[in-house]
Amino acid sequence: MDRIELNSLTFDELEDFIVSINEDRYRADQLFTFFHKNYGKAIKDLTVFPIRLRDKLDGMGKVNNIEIFKRLDSNIDNTKKYLYLLEDDNIVESVFMEYKHGLTACISTQVGCKMGCYFCASTKDGFVRNLSPAEMLNQVYVMEEDLNNKITNIVLMGSGEPLDNYENVLKFLEIIHHERGHNLSYRNITLSTCGIVPNIYKLAEEGIPITLSISLHSPFDEERRRIMPIGNKYSVSEILQACRYYYEKINRRITIEYTLIEGVNDREEDLLELTKILKGIKCHVNLIPLNPIKEFDYNRPSQLGIKKFKKGLNNKSIPATIRREMGGDINASCGQLRRRYSKDKR
Ligand code: SAH
């Protein structure tokens, strides 16, 4: 029998497990706090447990741990990029960013990605595997230990497509929010998706008030398909319909991510169509200047062009901001660092 990953279990699952092995229910509470509040890494350190119980748990379960493989610090702002080594030697990356409103961790949900967006580095070596809830949690916990500080905001915007690892991501959210653990407010969490429509509806039904962020990148289906293969599966109007539903259920403004690519989606007609389709949707547009990667031979628009696009949206009463570039000096775009170091490692 495979040993169960104890720090991937939700509070309720941990209770069920403890009861199922004929131990007292309150042990689950102690275990959960040990992992998710006190950064516990090994059952042997759980000294409030009798040795008999520690041995028993060690035999039936395991604890996932990840370690820092490399950290790159920006000299411009306080941004730090973390490369983490997983137990199977895969590498994932996370980013720490300091904003006025708090300390943000941007974390990965998969090793690699299947979605194949042409401009994105995370997808270039294909998909390797899903991350477990503990592997996502540990990206936050190890960062906190390293910085000796508490993360206040989380964005699921690193490598991977969170709605393609649905069950594990949901468990991650439940655990990090739990009052016996990190106790992070759902309102401080943002999940970014390329638009897997059925799972947006599913997420809306969960009733957890996280912010949904949609990588739209073009208002036209035809253009969108040219840069995002997922566009062949779900249309822009289906995505926006799902956004309306999400807002109805969750009552939180949707973020629309729009990576500006010169000559591809920054034209007058793109702006016009975008303002049309977003009319009446409670949203906020986050404009991301393209981070060029060598496999995608396009540029970001000029600074002036980017500002003009933003103004065009604002003029139609659509709130829009330009994503501030964090850690410009260490800013190999998402996924690029991991690729470089994974290759070195091999
Ligand atoms: N799979 C999720 C999370 C991806 S990363 C999603 O698709 O939303 C977060 C954002 O960065 C997405 O909007 C993604 O499209 C964008 N992105 C990826 N590569 C980029 C690049 N090279 N330049 C600018 N934005 C990029």
Residues whose N, C-alpha, C, O or C-beta is under 5 A from the ligand:
A	BS01	SAH	F119 C120 A121 L156 M157 G158 G160 E161 P162 S192 T193 C194 S215 E257 T259 I288 P289 L290 N291 S333
